[in-house]
């Protein structure tokens, strides 16, 4: 009788869930990896598959299509919600945006307003920078968006860039 219990299946199966990251696997997601390695997800009854963002993917679209159960996102999630997407913010990890704007100096005492109508290169996930620039009435008609992982960008004509500052 004891042999039967040794080979028996557990009383419950782990629920398989997919966590779609907003970027490649990296240190900024260490909390998710540590929770998996330390067995926290398993203890909660979850079998978590942590997936890196692939070229052309959108985190919100992955969740809405059912390909992922959860996604790590940006402030763009609030814009998706405003546009009618049935999404919910479960937690706020950063208390400030990691995105910054780097601009070429072309005059003394330059301000954000001097950059209006100048070419700007913004990362695809930096929605909060677009909101900030609009609130400052900076014209974004010369904005160029690029996707994460892009290796080469023709930047000689750009007056400003967005960067991800992680320190």
PyMOL commands that set and color helices and strands:
alter all, ss='L'
color gray80, all
select helices_A, chain A and resi 2-6+27-37+40-43+59-64+76-82+112-115+127-135
alter helices_A, ss='H'
color red, helices_A
select strands_A, chain A and resi 15-20+46-51+70-71+99-103+120-123+143-146+160-164
alter strands_A, ss='S'
color yellow, strands_A
deselect
rebuild
show_as cartoon
